């Protein structure tokens, strides 16, 4: 109760500040759940961003931001090394933190290297650039695109690693197998395609552009816009329909 009162006082004071976001402070650990001291926890992802808003008769902005951050990483339980920013009206909180959770059989340490990729690497898919924030497993990693608040799961084989000082690289540069793979799949990078979103309640038919094709030609990464946000999804080739004019 005392911690909540202190946080509420800081929210009211910060509303007087003129900047859009003001750093509130740093936390060593943050969680909305009980932490079992007998359980082995491990670092699952770094530099995850979460946002929360104060709602009437609901949880506070900080609690919502913590939960938003944790739920982005499978098996996430709590946060460490948390940086907290607060909006000028005191109703929104933005945090960046490392996500920790229970160790599972498929656990991949955040510091390990998989297929030449590590957490913190700058990567490119199509024309979009971002940073790897988690090595989810041996097949996919979590990439936070520049300008996005959340991470997107992408296959390693679809990514191009770029230097931290670079913005983009030549697409498919130096890949002699690209034309062969595209020919076998019947699709090529840049094709406009459609597929069915099984989890969507409305607007189930998604239209997008292929930005890369897996080395075996079985899947493609399709970039599309939904709710005014760019998204990328890995779709099986046999689930795609090529649009006319390609």
JOTAKA-V275095 format. One record per residue. N is the residue number from 1. RES is the residue in one letter. SS is DSSP state (hx for helix, st for strand, lp for the rest). PHI is phi in degrees with one decimal (* if undefined). NEAR is the number of other C-alpha atoms within 12 Angstrom. Layout:
BEGIN
((N:RES:SS:PHI:NEAR) (N:RES:SS:PHI:NEAR))
END
This chain:
BEGIN
((1:X:lp:*:7) (2:X:hx:-63.9:8) (3:X:hx:-63.2:10) (4:X:hx:-65.9:15) (5:X:hx:-65.8:12) (6:X:hx:-61.2:12) (7:X:hx:-63.5:24) (8:X:hx:-63.8:22) (9:X:hx:-64.5:16) (10:X:hx:-63.4:28) (11:X:hx:-58.7:32) (12:X:hx:-66.4:19) (13:X:hx:-67.5:20) (14:X:hx:-68.7:27) (15:X:lp:-64.7:23) (16:X:lp:-82.3:18) (17:X:lp:-77.1:19) (18:X:lp:-91.3:14) (19:X:lp:-73.6:15) (20:X:lp:-66.6:19) (21:X:st:-126.5:23) (22:X:st:-125.6:26) (23:X:st:-67.8:24) (24:X:st:-87.1:28) (25:X:st:156.4:19) (26:X:st:-123.0:19) (27:X:st:-122.5:22) (28:X:st:-72.0:17) (29:X:st:-141.7:22) (30:X:st:-145.6:32) (31:X:lp:-161.5:31) (32:X:lp:-99.8:22) (33:X:lp:-126.2:16) (34:X:lp:-73.3:12) (35:X:lp:-106.9:19) (36:X:lp:-85.2:13) (37:X:lp:-71.4:8) (38:X:lp:-95.5:8) (39:X:lp:-95.8:14) (40:X:lp:-84.9:15) (41:X:st:-106.6:23) (42:X:st:-136.0:25) (43:X:st:-76.0:37) (44:X:st:-103.2:41) (45:X:st:-160.5:47) (46:X:st:-119.3:38) (47:X:st:57.9:35) (48:X:st:-83.9:46) (49:X:st:-103.8:38) (50:X:st:-133.3:38) (51:X:st:-130.3:34) (52:X:st:-146.9:30) (53:X:st:-126.9:27) (54:X:lp:-71.0:24) (55:X:lp:-122.2:16) (56:X:lp:-64.3:9) (57:X:lp:54.0:7) (58:X:lp:-146.4:12) (59:X:lp:-68.3:18) (60:X:lp:-75.8:26) (61:X:hx:-62.9:33) (62:X:hx:-66.0:41) (63:X:hx:-60.1:32) (64:X:hx:-66.7:27) (65:X:hx:-66.6:38) (66:X:hx:-61.5:41) (67:X:hx:-65.7:34) (68:X:hx:-62.2:33) (69:X:hx:-70.5:43) (70:X:hx:-66.4:40) (71:X:lp:-69.1:28) (72:X:lp:-74.7:38) (73:X:lp:-116.4:41) (74:X:lp:-55.1:29) (75:X:lp:70.7:24) (76:X:st:-67.0:37) (77:X:st:-125.3:35) (78:X:st:-155.8:40) (79:X:st:-117.9:44) (80:X:st:-131.1:32) (81:X:st:54.2:25) (82:X:st:-92.4:33) (83:X:st:-105.7:31) (84:X:st:-115.5:37) (85:X:st:-115.6:34) (86:X:st:-130.5:40) (87:X:st:-75.3:32) (88:X:lp:-68.0:24) (89:X:lp:-93.0:24) (90:X:lp:76.8:34) (91:X:lp:-99.9:32) (92:X:st:-120.1:31) (93:X:st:-127.8:41) (94:X:st:-124.3:38) (95:X:st:-127.8:43) (96:X:st:-133.0:39) (97:X:st:-157.6:39) (98:X:st:-94.7:37) (99:X:st:-97.2:42) (100:X:st:-117.7:40) (101:X:st:-161.4:33) (102:X:st:-71.4:26) (103:X:lp:-77.4:19) (104:X:lp:-116.7:20) (105:X:lp:-63.3:9) (106:X:lp:-93.7:15) (107:X:lp:-61.3:27) (108:X:lp:-123.7:29) (109:X:lp:-62.0:29) (110:X:lp:-64.3:31) (111:X:lp:-90.0:22) (112:X:lp:-76.8:22) (113:X:lp:-109.8:21) (114:X:st:-123.4:24) (115:X:lp:52.5:20) (116:X:lp:85.5:17) (117:X:st:-110.7:34) (118:X:lp:-136.7:31) (119:X:lp:-60.4:34) (120:X:lp:99.8:28) (121:X:lp:-67.1:35) (122:X:st:-85.0:30) (123:X:st:-135.2:40) (124:X:st:-133.7:35) (125:X:st:-132.3:44) (126:X:lp:63.3:32) (127:X:lp:-99.9:26) (128:X:st:-99.0:31) (129:X:st:-124.1:30) (130:X:st:-159.5:37) (131:X:st:-127.0:41) (132:X:st:-73.7:43) (133:X:st:-110.3:42) (134:X:st:-162.3:45) (135:X:lp:-95.6:40) (136:X:lp:-66.0:39) (137:X:lp:-158.9:29) (138:X:lp:-73.8:23) (139:X:lp:-110.4:22) (140:X:st:-131.1:27) (141:X:st:-130.7:39) (142:X:st:-103.2:40) (143:X:st:-114.2:47) (144:X:st:-100.0:37) (145:X:st:-65.4:31) (146:X:lp:-57.5:22) (147:X:lp:92.3:15) (148:X:lp:-92.8:21) (149:X:lp:-89.6:28) (150:X:lp:-124.1:32) (151:X:lp:-91.1:38) (152:X:st:-125.5:34) (153:X:st:-75.9:32) (154:X:st:-137.9:42) (155:X:st:-75.0:36) (156:X:hx:-58.8:35) (157:X:hx:-67.4:30) (158:X:hx:-92.3:38) (159:X:lp:-99.9:40) (160:X:st:-117.8:36) (161:X:st:-80.2:35) (162:X:st:-124.6:24) (163:X:lp:-69.1:17) (164:X:lp:-61.1:17) (165:X:lp:-89.6:12) (166:X:lp:-102.7:15) (167:X:lp:-92.9:20) (168:X:lp:-145.1:23) (169:X:lp:-129.9:23) (170:X:lp:-65.1:16) (171:X:lp:-67.2:24) (172:X:lp:62.3:28) (173:X:lp:-61.9:14) (174:X:lp:78.8:11) (175:X:lp:-96.0:17) (176:X:lp:-76.8:11) (177:X:lp:-95.8:17) (178:X:hx:-60.0:24) (179:X:hx:-63.3:22) (180:X:hx:-65.0:18) (181:X:hx:-64.7:25) (182:X:hx:-64.0:29) (183:X:hx:-66.1:17) (184:X:hx:-68.2:19) (185:X:hx:-79.7:27) (186:X:lp:85.4:23) (187:X:lp:-124.9:35) (188:X:lp:-140.8:30) (189:X:lp:-58.8:34) (190:X:lp:102.3:25) (191:X:lp:-63.4:28) (192:X:st:-86.7:26) (193:X:st:-135.9:34) (194:X:st:-129.5:29) (195:X:st:-149.8:31) (196:X:st:-94.1:22) (197:X:lp:-88.3:20) (198:X:lp:-69.1:13) (199:X:lp:-91.1:10) (200:X:lp:-84.1:12) (201:X:lp:-82.1:9) (202:X:lp:-124.6:11) (203:X:lp:50.7:15) (204:X:lp:-70.9:14) (205:X:st:-87.7:20) (206:X:st:-102.3:31) (207:X:st:-112.7:26) (208:X:st:-156.5:32) (209:X:st:-122.4:35) (210:X:st:-71.2:39) (211:X:st:-106.8:36) (212:X:st:-166.8:44) (213:X:st:-126.9:43) (214:X:lp:-62.1:34) (215:X:lp:-63.0:26) (216:X:lp:-92.5:20) (217:X:lp:74.1:28) (218:X:lp:-90.0:23) (219:X:st:-135.4:32) (220:X:st:-137.4:45) (221:X:st:-91.7:41) (222:X:st:-110.4:41) (223:X:st:-99.4:34) (224:X:st:-148.5:27) (225:X:st:-112.5:15) (226:X:st:-142.5:19) (227:X:lp:55.5:9) (228:X:lp:63.8:8) (229:X:st:-128.8:14) (230:X:st:-74.9:24) (231:X:st:-135.8:32) (232:X:st:-130.0:34) (233:X:st:-134.0:36) (234:X:st:-85.6:35) (235:X:st:-127.1:32) (236:X:st:-62.9:24) (237:X:hx:-56.2:30) (238:X:hx:-72.8:19) (239:X:hx:-97.4:21) (240:X:lp:-95.3:31) (241:X:st:-125.0:26) (242:X:st:-77.1:26) (243:X:lp:-83.2:18) (244:X:lp:-63.7:9) (245:X:lp:95.5:8) (246:X:lp:-94.8:15))
END
